[in-house]
Amino acid sequence: MRKVVLVAILWLIPTASALAGPPFLTDDPIPVDLYHGEIYLFSTGTRDEGGTSGLGPAVEFNYGILPDTQFHLITPMAYDAPRGEDSHFGYGDTEIGIKCRLVHQTDFLPAIGIFPLVEIPTGDQDKALGNGQAQYFLPLWMQKDFGKWTTYGGGGYWINPGSGNKNYWFSGILLQYSFSDTFYLGGEIFHQTADTVDGKDSSGFNIGGSVPLAGNFQLLLSAGRGLTNSSVNRFSYYIGLYRAF
């Protein structure tokens, strides 16, 4: 799975248009419409053999700045609660990015897009609230729609500087069923190569979806765990409140 974008699977699984990305790790190639936006208030975290860490409260903001192009920003509070040690809470690393759709979906072709991201080292590295150096993610995502089903996936390369760190690959694929535009359920499987010099490759899954709320809000939820090297992901979660505008 090191460099595979899972194109064949994307072609074989039927799909449908719906909100993509959160609450999952796997992303999609579809940007927000021009001059429209979306906002998420969320928390996410992972429990491993050493404790629990994550983000929250955090805000994700996406806005269509050009045709087929969206600006992306995450401003998070971060927490780290190592087992048997003092916990820390404070501002984390800021994420910015640009999502660009390169190919529109047709009867035969999937939608294809890129979504380069930069993690700006605004968090306190000494308190395990940030990386200490800028990180960069260079992914390619695909999506193909049929009826009420949707599938999207792909992956990319993380540039991950820092003492003991190493660059790594991430890939994932998701299958989702939409009961309506705001009510859907899905599941993803993802794989990541080692991100530290002494680390191991790992795989995992998440199951979740969206539930409509009053006032055009949606509640996003997902939970999962590691499948291989599960010591780095004994349990993970995402919970968020979403609204488009």
N, C-alpha and C positions, 0 to 999 in steps of 0.2 A: 504493500500500500504506500510505499515511500513517495512515488511521484504520480500515482494513478489518480485521475480525476473521476473515475467511475462512470465514464461516458456511456458504456454499454448498459449499465443498470438504469441510468437516467432515461434511456430510450425505451426500456422495456416496461417501466412501471407507469401506470396512468396517473394523471394529475389534474389540479384545479387551482385557479387564482385565489390567493388568500394572503393574509399577513404572514410574512416569513421572517426568519432570523429569530429574535427573542420569542419564546423563552428557551430557544435551543442554541447550541454552539455552532452548528452548521448554518451557513448563511445562504442567501439567494442573490440573483443578479438584478433584481427589479428595484430601481430607485423610486423614491417618492416623486409624485407628479410635480410638474413645474409650478412653482409658487404655492405649493402645499407643503404641509409638514406633519410631523408626528412627535409625540413626546412620551417617554416612559419614566415613571418613578419606580425604582426597583431595588431589590436586594438579591445577591447571589453569593453562594459560599460552598466550600468543600471541607469535609472532615477527612483527615488522613491519620496515619499512625502517630503523628506528632502533635495533633491538635486540630483546630478549626481556623480557617481564614477566609476572607472574601471581601465583598463590597456591599455597602448599604448604610444609610440611604444613598442612592446614586440617581443621577438624572441623565437620560439619553435623549438627544435632540437631533432630528433629521429634517432637512429642508431641501426642496427641489430648487436649486439655484440656476440650472440650465436644463434644456431638454435632455432627458435620459441621464441626468447628473444630479447627485444629491450630496450635500455637505452633511457630515456626521460629527457629533461631539458627545463625549461622556465625561461628566464631572462627578467623581465618586468620593464618598467617604469610605475608608478602608478599615478593616479590623484584623487583628491577628491574636489568637488565643492559644498559644502553645501549651501542651499538657505539662503541668507542674511548674509553670513559669508565669511571670506577669503578663497580662494581656495589654494590647495597645490598640488605640483608636485614633484616627486622624485622617486628614485629606490624603487620597491616594494618587496614583499616576493618572494624568489626564489623557484621554484618547481622542484623536481627531482622524478624520479620513474622508475620502471622496469615493463614492460608488458611481461607476459609469457602466451603463448597459451598452455593449458593443454590437450585439445582434438581437433583433426582435424575434420573438417566437413565431413560427409559421406552422402549417400542418405537418411539416417534415423536420424542421429545425428547432432545437431548444433555444430559449433565451440564454445569452452568454454575457457575462459582465465581469468586471474587475472591481476590487474594493480594497485598495491599499490603505493601511492604517499605520499611525505612529503613536506609540505610547510615550508621552512626555514625562520625564522623571520628576514629577512634582511631589511624590510621596517620600516619606522619611525612610530611607533604606535601613538605617540603624535600628528602627522599630519594626522592620519587615512590613512596611506599608507601601513600599515602592521598590523598583528594580535598581535605582541608582544611576542607570544609563538609559538612553532612548532605545526603544525596541521598535522593529518595523515588521509588518506582516504584508506579504505580497501574494494574494490569493486569486484564483479564477473560480467563478461559480457558474452553474448551469441550472436551468429549470425548464420543464416541459409539462403542459397542462392538458388534461382530458377529464371532462365532467367534474365530479365532486372530489376527485383525488388530486393530490399534488405531490410531486417529488422534486427535490432540489439537492444539490450537493457539489462537491469539488474539493478544493483545498489549496494550500499554498505553503510558502516558506517563511518562517520566522527568523529574522536576524536578531540575535539575543546576546549582546555583549555583556561582559561583567565577569568578575572572578568566579571561576568554577562553572560558568555557563557555557553552552554551546548552541549553535544554530540548529533548528529542528523543523520538521515537516508536520503539518496538521491536515487531515482529510476527514470528511464525513459525508453521510448521505441520510436523507430523511424521507419518510413516507407519511402523508397527512390526509385526513378525510374531513371535508367541510360540510357540516350540517346547515350552515348559513355563512354569510360573510364575516360574522363575528363569533361564531361558535364552531370550533374545530378541535380535533384530537390528532396527535401524531407521535411518532417515535423516531429517534435517530440512533445511529451507530457511528462512532468516531474513533480515529486512531491518531496517536501522536508519537513521534520518535523522541528519544531522550533529549531533554533540554539542559542537562548538566553533564559534566565530564564523567561522573560516576553513576549517572542515572540509567534507567532502562526504558525501552519502548512501553507504551501503555495503550489500552483500548477501553472503551466504555460505552454506556448507553444512557439515554434520557427518554422519559415518556412524559408528555404534557399536552397543553393546548390552551385555548382561550374560551372564556365564558363572558357573555355580554352582561353589562351592568347598566343602570340608569344613567341618563345624561350622555349617551354615546361613549361611555367608558367601557373598557374591557379588562378583565382580570386574567393575567397570564401566569401560568404555573407549569413547572416541570420538576422532575426529580429523577435521580439515577445513581449509578455507581460504576466503578471500574469492572471490567471483565478480565483483563490481564494486568499484572502489576497493580493489583487492587489496593495495595498499601498506600498508594498516593491518591486514591479516590474511594474511600469506603462509603461515602454518601455525598451527593451534591444536590443543590436545589437552586431554583430561580422562582421568585415571586415578584410580580410587577403590575402596576396600574398603567394602562395605555389609553391614549386618545389621539385621534387624527384631527387635523384642521386644515 
